[in-house]
């Protein structure tokens, strides 16, 4: 049984802009001819970052952030600032990812790895209920959550948008997911703005980054320049303001704000990939039999890496089991991907048996039918699907190739018609 829904919702935010906010939201207060202090922004020196972590921990949060585990970049518990991948950078291309050690002390130099935050809010394997036979009757037990409230540290703008997508699906539709809701409402979000884009990023073309606009409690921009290392911060919610009140900090000056703004603007300019979405939904609907689907299917391994690493994909299935003694039954929910043959199993057979049909299903759902279901794209431009595809299939390039193939067919048909008329 595969979860599906048909939900009509308002379109998500599309506009982002780099630069200072307009007065009224983030107004400027002149304190001298040389320096201005920006309201609702603050500055933490790198030496104060441990204090920040301790403030979150005192509030009962398990702080989860980027860590290195046996050379793998993954989200794990961060008890001290040294637990972060200090001095490391990531380099990626289509089908390629590696970590490189630098000589500096940057804490958030790694963009995103193969893992996303959905693993904490929508776990890959969860027990829904268990039933035990007691004196000839079944006693049903729904397990209580044992998870602590999480503080997500280092959430990039694209992943903030992915959280918003999941909020639409699991909390604002006709059917509420209580597991997701309980975890999500307790989560404290610390965003980190991107000062450098990865080679597979295309968030700027979707309006989902590289700057975090909304959806965070606190947002940080890490700045290393001229021998200084500091974090420019922005308060997003009252919860964020309460944490900030427990920290040693000061207002940021306009010079410090400008340094952070310059980094984010550069991250947007340096993106080499983009996804043009104008008219894309109807184009994909009209090109269900586009000949390019066959070409990409020749390369696709149907491994499902793109769906597993995607921060918005949420396909899942259910498994019922009974012990050999017949005394204990349980139901579990686990992640599924639309690249498996069983995913499309209906009444005795799979309706998408070929790699062509399964890749077409994935891309068309992300960029077209997702809009009809949930009112937004299923893609946030993080680039994970490009990086972690073993054969380097690039969703932005495949859209361009589909358009080119459609244009070629149109020109061919027009030429044949003109030749026939003569």
CORMO-V342316 format. One record per pair of residues at least 4 apart in sequence whose ideal C-beta (glycine too) atoms are under 6 Angstrom apart, sorted by the first residue. I is the first residue (numbers start at 1). J is the second residue. If there is no record, write none. Layout:
i->{I/I}
j->{J/J}
//
This chain:
i->{1/3/5/6/7/7/7/9/9/9/10/11/12/14/16/16/18/18/21/21/23/26/27/28/29/30/31/35/36/37/38/38/40/41/41/42/42/43/43/43/43/44/44/44/45/46/48/49/50/51/52/53/55/55/55/56/56/56/61/61/61/62/62/63/63/63/64/64/64/65/65/65/66/66/66/67/67/68/69/73/73/74/75/78/78/79/84/85/86/86/87/87/87/88/88/88/88/89/89/89/90/90/90/91/91/92/92/92/92/92/93/94/94/94/95/95/97/106/108/108/108/111/112/112/114/114/116/117/117/118/118/120/121/121/121/122/122/124/125/126/127/127/128/128/129/129/130/130/131/131/131/132/132/133/133/134/145/149/150/151/152/153/154/155/155/155/155/157/157/157/157/158/158/158/158/158/158/159/160/160/160/161/161/162/162/162/164/165/166/167/168/168/169/170/170/171/180/188/189/189/190/191/191/191/192/193/193/193/193/194/194/195/195/196/197/197/197/197/200/200/200/201/201/202/202/202/202/202/203/203/203/204/204/205/205/206/208/208/210/210/210/211/212/212/216/217/217/217/217/218/218/219/220/220/221/221/222/223/223/223/224/232/232/232/235/235/236/252/252/266/273/275/279/280/281/281/284/284/287/287/290/290/290/291/292/292/292/293/293/294/296/296/297/297/297/299/299/300/300/302/302/302/304/304/304/305/305/305/306/306/307/307/309/309/310/312/315/315/316/316/316/317/318/319/320/321/322/323/323/336/338/338/338/339/341/344/344/344/345/346/352/352/352/360/361/364/365/365/366/366/366/370/370/383/384/385/386/389}
j->{318/316/173/373/173/373/374/168/374/375/375/375/376/207/207/213/264/265/25/26/27/40/39/36/37/36/37/253/254/251/252/257/235/234/252/233/249/230/250/252/256/48/231/249/230/229/248/81/81/247/247/63/243/246/247/61/63/151/149/151/188/148/150/78/151/153/75/150/152/78/153/154/85/110/154/76/83/85/74/110/113/115/115/83/153/83/107/110/105/107/101/102/104/99/101/109/110/100/102/109/99/110/111/98/100/97/198/199/200/387/199/386/392/394/389/392/387/224/154/192/222/198/156/382/309/388/311/152/159/122/311/150/180/183/184/180/314/335/334/333/143/332/331/333/142/331/141/330/138/140/329/139/328/138/327/139/182/186/187/188/189/190/192/159/160/189/191/209/210/211/212/203/208/209/380/381/382/311/191/212/215/208/380/311/312/380/215/312/170/171/172/374/374/177/180/181/184/217/216/217/218/212/216/219/220/211/212/221/264/210/267/263/267/267/201/267/270/271/383/386/387/271/383/273/274/275/381/396/208/209/381/268/271/274/275/381/380/381/264/267/268/264/216/219/236/236/237/239/240/233/240/234/231/233/232/260/231/230/259/260/229/252/256/260/240/241/240/256/257/270/396/396/283/367/368/371/364/368/402/406/402/405/406/405/401/402/405/356/360/356/359/398/355/356/359/391/393/355/359/339/355/358/308/337/339/309/388/389/385/389/313/337/384/388/385/378/336/338/333/335/336/336/333/332/331/330/329/327/328/343/343/361/362/358/350/350/351/352/350/351/357/358/361/364/365/368/369/370/370/378/379/374/378/387/388/395/394/393}
//
